[in-house]
């Protein structure tokens, strides 16, 4: 039976097969991408920056699709988030990136706002304007939450629950105190790949051994959510390191996308003789937060749809995805070290960034090659490994639920061929 539909989203109901990579249109159709912006990105919590990227008196602007947010921390330390839209005629107020200032002034007609979003002034609007309209013209707020030194926003009118993610992230990151760090380095990339290929790549370590020599020096390719592999070396390392974590008051609780949620937080062991994710095995910077010993493993924080973060004993590295269009994704990689640490004295910048800069750039190349193949007429969905890639299947199911097709793919495919099995 042939299914005919002009809507790629509806077509996914009949062509998606659980346990396989997605149908081509899921990665290449503009209409799917537009739906994703509305239903996956604007409707969910999105990672924007580490807390230290918005210091007291600082501002940070980030744009995704048609939405743009201004983060500002007022002098009382309170973080505010507002739509980057002037209340006069809708002009964008600030360009993307970091800035400072006691007010936010629209460059079009000089309407002025406080960094808390309050309306301050507008010239030539008539005598009664400020009294009549001022209180009604504050910048429109965006939902914002700050947890474990990480900042998240949601553009939806009603944001989905965040408390479970807050509890899990705080539980693991509190001793590391990422909020008491300084930015050591930032790297920006534009990758020619659909954003989902980047998330899929992050959700498996099937590719790690052949492609990530720097990463594999300190890390096991085991322990990824949805990867059932194990070996004696990994199990012994975990058994030896867990008591050291608990002695320091570090949590060993793993939380992996509970109830189909958007977050994973886990502390994983490093290889023997490795104190951090480094080439030498030695610490690269001063210990973070309240840590007194380097035996802290490596904390992984993943938040769908757009971030992953590694928190070590001595540094933090965040990765943020910003989809640009169906085949382009901007990626920002940020390294943070203990507050007050000095480059060249307390750490060597090249050594600090080697493992994750090299690993990330290797991933971007892999994903570009992956996406180039997906675009070909020779592409058709291939089977995912039930041993190493079940986390990709979970991600696909999460994605489909947010697109509004929670059960349709499997039911539709089974009905289409009349066998009770998807094609």
Secondary structure as UniProt FT lines:
FT   HELIX           8..15
FT   TURN            18..19
FT   HELIX           24..28
FT   HELIX           30..36
FT   HELIX           37..41
FT   TURN            42..43
FT   STRAND          46..50
FT   HELIX           51..53
FT   TURN            56..57
FT   STRAND          58..64
FT   TURN            65..66
FT   STRAND          67..73
FT   TURN            75..76
FT   STRAND          79..83
FT   TURN            87..89
FT   STRAND          97..100
FT   STRAND          103..105
FT   TURN            107..109
FT   STRAND          112..114
FT   TURN            115..116
FT   STRAND          119..121
FT   TURN            127..128
FT   HELIX           129..133
FT   HELIX           134..136
FT   STRAND          143..147
FT   TURN            148..149
FT   STRAND          150..154
FT   HELIX           163..173
FT   TURN            174..176
FT   HELIX           178..180
FT   STRAND          181..191
FT   HELIX           195..202
FT   TURN            206..207
FT   HELIX           208..211
FT   HELIX           213..218
FT   TURN            225..226
FT   HELIX           232..247
FT   TURN            248..249
FT   STRAND          255..256
FT   HELIX           258..260
FT   STRAND          263..268
FT   TURN            272..273
FT   TURN            289..290
FT   STRAND          298..303
FT   TURN            304..306
FT   STRAND          307..311
FT   STRAND          316..325
FT   TURN            326..327
FT   STRAND          328..338
FT   TURN            339..340
FT   TURN            344..346
FT   HELIX           349..374
FT   TURN            377..378
FT   TURN            386..388
FT   HELIX           390..403
FT   TURN            406..407
FT   HELIX           408..417
//
